Amino acid sequence: MLKPRFGEQHKKNPVKTRYETNIQNIYHNFEIVVNCMTILNLMKQLFLFIGLIFITACSKNNSDENCKFLVNAAVNVTVNMNLPQYNQLQFTSNSVYIANQGNKGVIVINVGNGYRAWDAADPNHEQQPCSLLTITGANAVCGCVDANKYSLFTGGSVGTQLPCGLKEYRVTVSGNSLHITN
């Protein structure tokens, strides 16, 4: 028997050839869909992995967790620097203590280009009667055995590195008056 020439096979049984071609096309399209789904699944896993890295890489500031000894006590006081007890605030490096505000009072200091106000309670241990800070020059010192020392210019600890700095309050200047709030 003679071999059919090229193209004659299609003429003899065109239905079988079209059927086979359609099945091949369907199978090919199915392979494309499966490959796309695999790629999408891999991309989803990659984005999930990257997101997980970002979430776990960002950590809380541990010093905030150590600084929970002070409460958010209300502070709202106006200081008239014309009064004798506050007159020294008109000069740089001078500070005053104001009772009955915040946790244990407020310490206000003239820092030269403005004023800063700090809570007069030591933020680095539980509040006790001795944890009231006293003014010593440009520093504040805790009355407890630990005798923590803080700069009234920066609010940071002096000497020993402590996890918590002083709690600061907002100071607004209006003429010769200071309005201190939180």
C-alpha positions as protocol buffer text, in pm:
chain_id: "A"
residue {
  index: 1
  type: MET
  ca { x: 0 y: 0 z: 0 }
}
residue {
  index: 2
  type: LEU
  ca { x: 117 y: 341 z: -87 }
}
residue {
  index: 3
  type: LYS
  ca { x: 179 y: 599 z: 175 }
}
residue {
  index: 4
  type: PRO
  ca { x: -60 y: 895 z: 147 }
}
residue {
  index: 5
  type: ARG
  ca { x: 95 y: 1216 z: 43 }
}
residue {
  index: 6
  type: PHE
  ca { x: 119 y: 1508 z: 281 }
}
residue {
  index: 7
  type: GLY
  ca { x: -225 y: 1656 z: 345 }
}
residue {
  index: 8
  type: GLU
  ca { x: -421 y: 1359 z: 211 }
}
residue {
  index: 9
  type: GLN
  ca { x: -474 y: 1219 z: 562 }
}
residue {
  index: 10
  type: HIS
  ca { x: -679 y: 1524 z: 653 }
}
residue {
  index: 11
  type: LYS
  ca { x: -898 y: 1485 z: 352 }
}
residue {
  index: 12
  type: LYS
  ca { x: -983 y: 1125 z: 429 }
}
residue {
  index: 13
  type: ASN
  ca { x: -1091 y: 1181 z: 796 }
}
residue {
  index: 14
  type: PRO
  ca { x: -1136 y: 1555 z: 867 }
}
residue {
  index: 15
  type: VAL
  ca { x: -1367 y: 1499 z: 1170 }
}
residue {
  index: 16
  type: LYS
  ca { x: -1113 y: 1294 z: 1363 }
}
residue {
  index: 17
  type: THR
  ca { x: -839 y: 1550 z: 1297 }
}
residue {
  index: 18
  type: ARG
  ca { x: -1052 y: 1846 z: 1409 }
}
residue {
  index: 19
  type: TYR
  ca { x: -1159 y: 1653 z: 1717 }
}
residue {
  index: 20
  type: GLU
  ca { x: -799 y: 1576 z: 1808 }
}
residue {
  index: 21
  type: THR
  ca { x: -699 y: 1938 z: 1747 }
}
residue {
  index: 22
  type: ASN
  ca { x: -981 y: 2065 z: 1972 }
}
residue {
  index: 23
  type: ILE
  ca { x: -877 y: 1826 z: 2250 }
}
residue {
  index: 24
  type: GLN
  ca { x: -517 y: 1938 z: 2215 }
}
residue {
  index: 25
  type: ASN
  ca { x: -626 y: 2304 z: 2232 }
}
residue {
  index: 26
  type: ILE
  ca { x: -840 y: 2239 z: 2540 }
}
residue {
  index: 27
  type: TYR
  ca { x: -553 y: 2053 z: 2709 }
}
residue {
  index: 28
  type: HIS
  ca { x: -312 y: 2334 z: 2619 }
}
residue {
  index: 29
  type: ASN
  ca { x: -551 y: 2599 z: 2758 }
}
residue {
  index: 30
  type: PHE
  ca { x: -596 y: 2390 z: 3074 }
}
residue {
  index: 31
  type: GLU
  ca { x: -217 y: 2379 z: 3119 }
}
residue {
  index: 32
  type: ILE
  ca { x: -201 y: 2758 z: 3084 }
}
residue {
  index: 33
  type: VAL
  ca { x: -475 y: 2805 z: 3348 }
}
residue {
  index: 34
  type: VAL
  ca { x: -305 y: 2564 z: 3589 }
}
residue {
  index: 35
  type: ASN
  ca { x: 30 y: 2738 z: 3540 }
}
residue {
  index: 36
  type: CYS
  ca { x: -127 y: 3081 z: 3600 }
}
residue {
  index: 37
  type: MET
  ca { x: -299 y: 2958 z: 3916 }
}
residue {
  index: 38
  type: THR
  ca { x: 29 y: 2814 z: 4041 }
}
residue {
  index: 39
  type: ILE
  ca { x: 208 y: 3142 z: 3975 }
}
residue {
  index: 40
  type: LEU
  ca { x: -68 y: 3341 z: 4147 }
}
residue {
  index: 41
  type: ASN
  ca { x: -57 y: 3108 z: 4447 }
}
residue {
  index: 42
  type: LEU
  ca { x: 321 y: 3148 z: 4470 }
}
residue {
  index: 43
  type: MET
  ca { x: 287 y: 3528 z: 4447 }
}
residue {
  index: 44
  type: LYS
  ca { x: 22 y: 3525 z: 4720 }
}
residue {
  index: 45
  type: GLN
  ca { x: 250 y: 3321 z: 4945 }
}
residue {
  index: 46
  type: LEU
  ca { x: 542 y: 3554 z: 4871 }
}
residue {
  index: 47
  type: PHE
  ca { x: 339 y: 3865 z: 4959 }
}
residue {
  index: 48
  type: LEU
  ca { x: 213 y: 3695 z: 5274 }
}
residue {
  index: 49
  type: PHE
  ca { x: 569 y: 3607 z: 5372 }
}
residue {
  index: 50
  type: ILE
  ca { x: 696 y: 3963 z: 5307 }
}
residue {
  index: 51
  type: GLY
  ca { x: 403 y: 4108 z: 5503 }
}
residue {
  index: 52
  type: LEU
  ca { x: 476 y: 3875 z: 5792 }
}
residue {
  index: 53
  type: ILE
  ca { x: 838 y: 3989 z: 5794 }
}
residue {
  index: 54
  type: PHE
  ca { x: 732 y: 4353 z: 5810 }
}
residue {
  index: 55
  type: ILE
  ca { x: 484 y: 4290 z: 6089 }
}
residue {
  index: 56
  type: THR
  ca { x: 729 y: 4097 z: 6304 }
}
residue {
  index: 57
  type: ALA
  ca { x: 1021 y: 4330 z: 6229 }
}
residue {
  index: 58
  type: CYS
  ca { x: 837 y: 4630 z: 6370 }
}
residue {
  index: 59
  type: SER
  ca { x: 858 y: 4612 z: 6746 }
}
residue {
  index: 60
  type: LYS
  ca { x: 712 y: 4820 z: 7022 }
}
residue {
  index: 61
  type: ASN
  ca { x: 927 y: 5065 z: 7205 }
}
residue {
  index: 62
  type: ASN
  ca { x: 1013 y: 4864 z: 7516 }
}
residue {
  index: 63
  type: SER
  ca { x: 1091 y: 5180 z: 7713 }
}
residue {
  index: 64
  type: ASP
  ca { x: 723 y: 5277 z: 7694 }
}
residue {
  index: 65
  type: GLU
  ca { x: 627 y: 4952 z: 7862 }
}
residue {
  index: 66
  type: ASN
  ca { x: 866 y: 5031 z: 8147 }
}
residue {
  index: 67
  type: CYS
  ca { x: 718 y: 5380 z: 8184 }
}
residue {
  index: 68
  type: LYS
  ca { x: 376 y: 5297 z: 8324 }
}
residue {
  index: 69
  type: PHE
  ca { x: 421 y: 5431 z: 8673 }
}
residue {
  index: 70
  type: LEU
  ca { x: 270 y: 5773 z: 8595 }
}
residue {
  index: 71
  type: VAL
  ca { x: -98 y: 5825 z: 8520 }
}
residue {
  index: 72
  type: ASN
  ca { x: -240 y: 6084 z: 8282 }
}
residue {
  index: 73
  type: ALA
  ca { x: -345 y: 6319 z: 8558 }
}
residue {
  index: 74
  type: ALA
  ca { x: -505 y: 6646 z: 8451 }
}
residue {
  index: 75
  type: VAL
  ca { x: -277 y: 6948 z: 8426 }
}
residue {
  index: 76
  type: ASN
  ca { x: -425 y: 7292 z: 8364 }
}
residue {
  index: 77
  type: VAL
  ca { x: -256 y: 7582 z: 8539 }
}
residue {
  index: 78
  type: THR
  ca { x: -170 y: 7941 z: 8451 }
}
residue {
  index: 79
  type: VAL
  ca { x: 148 y: 8091 z: 8597 }
}
residue {
  index: 80
  type: ASN
  ca { x: 171 y: 8471 z: 8628 }
}
residue {
  index: 81
  type: MET
  ca { x: 544 y: 8548 z: 8622 }
}
residue {
  index: 82
  type: ASN
  ca { x: 477 y: 8891 z: 8775 }
}
residue {
  index: 83
  type: LEU
  ca { x: 395 y: 8719 z: 9106 }
}
residue {
  index: 84
  type: PRO
  ca { x: 692 y: 8689 z: 9346 }
}
residue {
  index: 85
  type: GLN
  ca { x: 682 y: 8307 z: 9366 }
}
residue {
  index: 86
  type: TYR
  ca { x: 720 y: 8279 z: 8984 }
}
residue {
  index: 87
  type: ASN
  ca { x: 935 y: 8589 z: 8917 }
}
residue {
  index: 88
  type: GLN
  ca { x: 1259 y: 8383 z: 8888 }
}
residue {
  index: 89
  type: LEU
  ca { x: 1117 y: 8212 z: 8573 }
}
residue {
  index: 90
  type: GLN
  ca { x: 1209 y: 8528 z: 8381 }
}
residue {
  index: 91
  type: PHE
  ca { x: 1576 y: 8418 z: 8390 }
}
residue {
  index: 92
  type: THR
  ca { x: 1739 y: 8127 z: 8208 }
}
residue {
  index: 93
  type: SER
  ca { x: 1806 y: 7807 z: 8408 }
}
residue {
  index: 94
  type: ASN
  ca { x: 1568 y: 7904 z: 8688 }
}
residue {
  index: 95
  type: SER
  ca { x: 1284 y: 7672 z: 8776 }
}
residue {
  index: 96
  type: VAL
  ca { x: 984 y: 7653 z: 9009 }
}
residue {
  index: 97
  type: TYR
  ca { x: 769 y: 7379 z: 9157 }
}
residue {
  index: 98
  type: ILE
  ca { x: 389 y: 7402 z: 9128 }
}
residue {
  index: 99
  type: ALA
  ca { x: 193 y: 7170 z: 9361 }
}
residue {
  index: 100
  type: ASN
  ca { x: -144 y: 7002 z: 9304 }
}
residue {
  index: 101
  type: GLN
  ca { x: -99 y: 6938 z: 8932 }
}
residue {
  index: 102
  type: GLY
  ca { x: -14 y: 6615 z: 8747 }
}
residue {
  index: 103
  type: ASN
  ca { x: 105 y: 6315 z: 8949 }
}
residue {
  index: 104
  type: LYS
  ca { x: 310 y: 6494 z: 9217 }
}
residue {
  index: 105
  type: GLY
  ca { x: 314 y: 6852 z: 9092 }
}
residue {
  index: 106
  type: VAL
  ca { x: 483 y: 7025 z: 8800 }
}
residue {
  index: 107
  type: ILE
  ca { x: 833 y: 7167 z: 8762 }
}
residue {
  index: 108
  type: VAL
  ca { x: 868 y: 7457 z: 8516 }
}
residue {
  index: 109
  type: ILE
  ca { x: 1207 y: 7578 z: 8387 }
}
residue {
  index: 110
  type: ASN
  ca { x: 1320 y: 7867 z: 8166 }
}
residue {
  index: 111
  type: VAL
  ca { x: 1545 y: 7701 z: 7905 }
}
residue {
  index: 112
  type: GLY
  ca { x: 1654 y: 8028 z: 7744 }
}
residue {
  index: 113
  type: ASN
  ca { x: 1450 y: 8013 z: 7425 }
}
residue {
  index: 114
  type: GLY
  ca { x: 1127 y: 7909 z: 7598 }
}
residue {
  index: 115
  type: TYR
  ca { x: 987 y: 7712 z: 7888 }
}
residue {
  index: 116
  type: ARG
  ca { x: 950 y: 7344 z: 7963 }
}
residue {
  index: 117
  type: ALA
  ca { x: 722 y: 7181 z: 8219 }
}
residue {
  index: 118
  type: TRP
  ca { x: 777 y: 6833 z: 8367 }
}
residue {
  index: 119
  type: ASP
  ca { x: 579 y: 6614 z: 8603 }
}
residue {
  index: 120
  type: ALA
  ca { x: 746 y: 6620 z: 8945 }
}
residue {
  index: 121
  type: ALA
  ca { x: 710 y: 6243 z: 8994 }
}
residue {
  index: 122
  type: ASP
  ca { x: 995 y: 6000 z: 8921 }
}
residue {
  index: 123
  type: PRO
  ca { x: 878 y: 5795 z: 8619 }
}
residue {
  index: 124
  type: ASN
  ca { x: 1116 y: 5503 z: 8683 }
}
residue {
  index: 125
  type: HIS
  ca { x: 955 y: 5338 z: 8985 }
}
residue {
  index: 126
  type: GLU
  ca { x: 622 y: 5298 z: 9158 }
}
residue {
  index: 127
  type: GLN
  ca { x: 488 y: 5615 z: 9310 }
}
residue {
  index: 128
  type: GLN
  ca { x: 567 y: 5653 z: 9677 }
}
residue {
  index: 129
  type: PRO
  ca { x: 591 y: 5957 z: 9902 }
}
residue {
  index: 130
  type: CYS
  ca { x: 967 y: 5970 z: 9838 }
}
residue {
  index: 131
  type: SER
  ca { x: 932 y: 5971 z: 9457 }
}
residue {
  index: 132
  type: LEU
  ca { x: 864 y: 6346 z: 9452 }
}
residue {
  index: 133
  type: LEU
  ca { x: 1143 y: 6518 z: 9257 }
}
residue {
  index: 134
  type: THR
  ca { x: 1320 y: 6814 z: 9415 }
}
residue {
  index: 135
  type: ILE
  ca { x: 1492 y: 7089 z: 9220 }
}
residue {
  index: 136
  type: THR
  ca { x: 1872 y: 7093 z: 9248 }
}
residue {
  index: 137
  type: GLY
  ca { x: 2007 y: 7361 z: 9014 }
}
residue {
  index: 138
  type: ALA
  ca { x: 1911 y: 7261 z: 8658 }
}
residue {
  index: 139
  type: ASN
  ca { x: 1834 y: 6904 z: 8766 }
}
residue {
  index: 140
  type: ALA
  ca { x: 1557 y: 6723 z: 8952 }
}
residue {
  index: 141
  type: VAL
  ca { x: 1643 y: 6449 z: 9201 }
}
residue {
  index: 142
  type: CYS
  ca { x: 1423 y: 6171 z: 9337 }
}
residue {
  index: 143
  type: GLY
  ca { x: 1399 y: 6156 z: 9715 }
}
residue {
  index: 144
  type: CYS
  ca { x: 1396 y: 5773 z: 9727 }
}
residue {
  index: 145
  type: VAL
  ca { x: 1698 y: 5552 z: 9789 }
}
residue {
  index: 146
  type: ASP
  ca { x: 1765 y: 5523 z: 9413 }
}
residue {
  index: 147
  type: ALA
  ca { x: 1809 y: 5906 z: 9395 }
}
residue {
  index: 148
  type: ASN
  ca { x: 1744 y: 5915 z: 9020 }
}
residue {
  index: 149
  type: LYS
  ca { x: 1862 y: 6242 z: 8867 }
}
residue {
  index: 150
  type: TYR
  ca { x: 1709 y: 6416 z: 8562 }
}
residue {
  index: 151
  type: SER
  ca { x: 1801 y: 6719 z: 8354 }
}
residue {
  index: 152
  type: LEU
  ca { x: 1530 y: 6984 z: 8357 }
}
residue {
  index: 153
  type: PHE
  ca { x: 1654 y: 7106 z: 8018 }
}
residue {
  index: 154
  type: THR
  ca { x: 1605 y: 6772 z: 7838 }
}
residue {
  index: 155
  type: GLY
  ca { x: 1397 y: 6554 z: 8071 }
}
residue {
  index: 156
  type: GLY
  ca { x: 1651 y: 6273 z: 8033 }
}
residue {
  index: 157
  type: SER
  ca { x: 1838 y: 6099 z: 8310 }
}
residue {
  index: 158
  type: VAL
  ca { x: 2173 y: 6230 z: 8431 }
}
residue {
  index: 159
  type: GLY
  ca { x: 2449 y: 5983 z: 8514 }
}
residue {
  index: 160
  type: THR
  ca { x: 2285 y: 5641 z: 8518 }
}
residue {
  index: 161
  type: GLN
  ca { x: 2095 y: 5562 z: 8196 }
}
residue {
  index: 162
  type: LEU
  ca { x: 1727 y: 5509 z: 8291 }
}
residue {
  index: 163
  type: PRO
  ca { x: 1454 y: 5370 z: 8063 }
}
residue {
  index: 164
  type: CYS
  ca { x: 1209 y: 5657 z: 8120 }
}
residue {
  index: 165
  type: GLY
  ca { x: 1253 y: 6030 z: 8091 }
}
residue {
  index: 166
  type: LEU
  ca { x: 1043 y: 6289 z: 8269 }
}
residue {
  index: 167
  type: LYS
  ca { x: 683 y: 6330 z: 8159 }
}
residue {
  index: 168
  type: GLU
  ca { x: 652 y: 6662 z: 7974 }
}
residue {
  index: 169
  type: TYR
  ca { x: 357 y: 6899 z: 7961 }
}
residue {
  index: 170
  type: ARG
  ca { x: 273 y: 7164 z: 7701 }
}
residue {
  index: 171
  type: VAL
  ca { x: 365 y: 7526 z: 7785 }
}
residue {
  index: 172
  type: THR
  ca { x: 199 y: 7818 z: 7604 }
}
residue {
  index: 173
  type: VAL
  ca { x: 338 y: 8168 z: 7657 }
}
residue {
  index: 174
  type: SER
  ca { x: 95 y: 8460 z: 7661 }
}
residue {
  index: 175
  type: GLY
  ca { x: 257 y: 8789 z: 7762 }
}
residue {
  index: 176
  type: ASN
  ca { x: 392 y: 8739 z: 8113 }
}
residue {
  index: 177
  type: SER
  ca { x: 184 y: 8429 z: 8174 }
}
residue {
  index: 178
  type: LEU
  ca { x: 250 y: 8063 z: 8110 }
}
residue {
  index: 179
  type: HIS
  ca { x: -37 y: 7823 z: 8049 }
}
residue {
  index: 180
  type: ILE
  ca { x: 60 y: 7460 z: 8126 }
}
residue {
  index: 181
  type: THR
  ca { x: -162 y: 7175 z: 8002 }
}
residue {
  index: 182
  type: ASN
  ca { x: -147 y: 6813 z: 7896 }
}
